[in-house]
Amino acid sequence: MKRPLIRRLTLFLLLLVLCICASTATFAASKPPKVKNVTAKIVTLQRHRVYWKPVSGADGYMVYGWNDLSGATQYLLAGKVSGGRKSSCLIRNRRANAVYEYRVYAYKMVGGRMVVSDASDPVCLFNNKTNRADTATSMKTVAKQTTTPLVNPSKYEKFYRVFGYVPKKETNRRYPGGLYTTEKKAKANLTAVTVRTWDFVSGTSGQKRTRYFTIEVHKKLAPTVKKIFEAIYRNPDHFPIHDLGGYRTPSGHSEHNTGTAIDINWNENYMISSSGAVLCGSLWRPGVNPYSIPTDGIVVKLFEKYGFAQGLWRSSRDYMHFSYFHT
């Protein structure tokens, strides 16, 4: 009596497994292609429009977003459009002075269920249309501030924040790293900051872990540096960092002299001359090597928000380098 019952149960379970496998295979085969050519544009400070190239077989698209002011650590649905031929979506209720990152997914309805594509590559923008003016009022106000990070500061505001004055010599205005000529003078204006980052547990893929770095930076920029790295840490991409440097003993006019420059993952973000000669590091392959920094990615945009710039000059391109006065 028990054996026929066991056989029937076994047959039922086998059929159930086969049905599940067949259903899974059907959904996998129906999965839309990955969305490509994603861009984003500021329409107004309250509205963005995200664009993409339509993919075959899609019934619609979903746009997921993240911004550094929300406190979120994952992407949230920002917009959705029906229709496989649609190529853009208007995103409302944006916040000024926030850095946004968007990813687009194509979806298709199969048997009453939504089948979703892999995420598109991210697109980032800083939601601020104009630079701050170098007015006497703004500079005087900035000169009194010592802790609140400046958003999109002008060059003169930067001088007042860091040094408390604007250098008279054009050379010093152009290369402020030369203002601290001795280690004693530099050390009097430095402080150590500890930031948390992500890195791989092993190798260059797989599970990530939290790690901590302590670097020396200019004391007037310490809160800004902490804010930048905390935003990078909270971003859902979990950009990995395994090398981080700030102040170096004064030499030449480098901003590392003044603690206003930071290097990230130097081996994977080389410095290369205009002639193609590698001056420092080994490679730069964003999208291939996870430690390489895309020039339009979330790391760059967060640094830019607070006045830093990546080291992209006419004479050389230093992808590891982020400096406050762009030198």
Salt bridges, closest charged atoms under 4 A:
ASP68 OD2 - LYS305 NZ 2.61
ASP118 OD1 - LYS31 NZ 2.72
ASP121 OD1 - LYS34 NZ 3.04
GLU157 OE2 - ARG132 NH2 2.97
ASP199 OD2 - ARG211 NH1 2.80
GLU216 OE1 - LYS187 NZ 2.91
GLU230 OE2 - ARG196 NH2 2.57
ASP237 OD1 - ARG103 NH2 3.13
ASP243 OD2 - HIS242 NE2 3.51
ASP263 OD2 - ARG248 NH1 3.35
ASP263 OD2 - HIS256 NE2 3.16
ASP263 OD1 - HIS321 ND1 3.20
GLU268 OE1 - HIS242 NE2 2.91
GLU304 OE1 - LYS301 NZ 3.85
